[in-house]
Amino acid sequence: MSTNELEMKCQELRELQRLIEEAQAEAETIKDAIKAHMGDSETAYAGEYKICLLYTSDAADELD
């Protein structure tokens, strides 16, 4: 791989990582909006979707 090819791969990797971060942030925003809409409900329905909020505890906390 030439230096130019390596540089292009690094630029491509940087762009893909940026896109992943943006997509993850957008997914979190959508999750927050869904949770806000659900309020205190643990289950909601939207067309073909059944949405369930599951609350879990941290396994490390249980070991103490």
Protein Blocks (a to p, Z undefined) as FASTA:
>chain_A
ZZklmmmmmmmmmmmmmmmmmmmmmmmmmmmmmmmmnmmafbdcehjbccdddddddfkl
mmZZ
